[in-house]
Amino acid sequence: MEGRYMINLYHGSNVSIEQIDLNKGHKGKDFGKGFYLSETIEQATAMAKMVTAREGVGVPTLNIFQFDDKVLKNSDLCIKIFSGYDEEWARFILLNRQNKTDIPVHNYDIVYGPIADDRVGYQIYNLMKGTRTMQEFVEGLKFVQPTFQYYFGTERAIQYLKKI
């Protein structure tokens, strides 16, 4: 992540996205309701296929945005960076995944960190039931191959994305 400057980020969907609409984000996601992008074409392509299958309309579409990652260190935006899987990251995921309201549980414009494994609901259930420790919860959320994501949660943040 450090020192790359202009990078391409990928968003998989069932439509081409010309204008980002934060209202179309879903509640209960890893970092909250917002617009998510991946560093890898493979992850975004898989997401495009999944969204298209789930929605039953459209075609898998890879949307590419350019982002100056210097913004993560030199801006007036409120930014949170998780460098890996740890308890702080897991607690943040848990807080956001359990939030089913339109009111964010944090004030970050941008969050960067690992993607949680898709079995998060099962992991949260076991943690809340007491059959998993926090450390087991962290381990259970890890992808086999760590993949990082960018969350853009405010209008101020999405101004730094340029569709290409």
N, C-alpha and C positions, 0 to 999 in steps of 0.2 A: 504494500500500500504506500510506502513512503517514497516521495520524490518522483512520482510518475508524471504529475501535472495533468495534461489533457489525456483522458482515458475514455474508452468506450464502455458503456454500461448497457445491459440488455434487459428488456422486459418482455416476457412471453405472454401472449394474449390470443384471443380468437378474432381480434380486429386490429386494424392499424390505428395507432393513437397519435393524432396530430396535436391535440390539446389535452394536457393532463387535468383530470377532474378528480380532486381529492375526495369528493362526495361518493365516488364509485368504489372507494376502498372498502374493505370488509372489516368488521369488528372482530376482536378476538385473535388477531394475528400476532406473530412473534414480537414486533416492536410497536404494535398498535395499528389503528386505522390510518392508512397512508398509501403512498405509491412506492412499490418495491422494485429494485433492479438488482441484477446479478452481475458479477464480474465475468462469468463464463457463459459462452454461447450455449454449451450443452445443458446447463441447468435451466436457462431461460427457454430453450427449445422444448425441453421436457415439460416445463410449466405451460407453454403454449398448447401442447397436445392435451394436457390434463384439463385445462380451462375449456378448450373446445369440446372435449368429450363431456365434461360436466354440464356445460351450457347447452349443448346440442345444436348450436348454430355457429356460423362463421368457419374460418379455417385457421389452423395454427399460424400465428404471425409473430415474427421476431421484430420488435421495435428497438431501435438503437438510438441511444442518446449519448452526447458527448458531455463530459463533466471535468472541470478543472479541480483535481483533488487537493490543490493548495488551499481551497476553501475550508477544508477540514482543520487547518491549522491557523489560517489567517482570514478570519471573517468575524462579523458580529453575530453570526448565527449561534444558537445553542446546540452543541454537538456532543454526542456520546459515542465513544469508540470502545468496542469490546475486542480485544486482541485474540481471544480464544475462549474455549469452553471452561468456565469456572462457575463458582457458586453465585457471584454477583450477576453474571449473564443469565444463569438459570432462574434466579429470583425475578429478574426483569422480564424474562419470557413468561414466567408463571403469572406475574401481575398483569401483563398485557393480554395473555390468552384468556384470563378469567374476566376481563373487562368486556362486557357485552353492551356497554352504553356508548353514546356518541361523545362522551366527555373523556378526553385523554387522561391517562394516569401519570403522564410525565410532560415536561415542557420542551422536549428536544425538537429542533427543526430537522436534524439529520441524525440517524443512528447507523453505525456501521458495525457489523459483527457476524458471527457464524449463523447459518441457517439451522434451525432445530429440525430434527428428524420428524417426519410426518406423523409419527405415532405419539405426538405430544399429548393428545387428549387422554390416552391410556396411561401415560407416565404421570400426568397431573392427578388423575383419579387415584392411582396407587400411592402417590405422595400424600394426598389429602386423607386417604383411608388409613395411612400409617403403615402400609406394607412396604414402603420404600423410604430410605433415608435421603437426605438432601444430596449426598454424594452419589448414591445410586440414581437419583433423578438426573443429576448432571451427566453421568455416564450414559444414561438411557436416551438423552437428547442428542448425543453426538451422531453426526453423519459418519459413515465409514471413511469417506474422503471429505475433509472439512471444506465447505463451500461458504463463502462470505456473501452477505447481502447489504445493500444500501436501502435505507428507509428514508423517504422524504415525506414529512408530515405536515408541512405548512406551505402556504402560498409563497412565502419568502424563500423557502428552500428550493421549490421547483423552478424558480427563476434562474437557477444555476445550471439547469439542464437544457441542452440544445438538441433537438431532434435532428438526426442525420439520415 
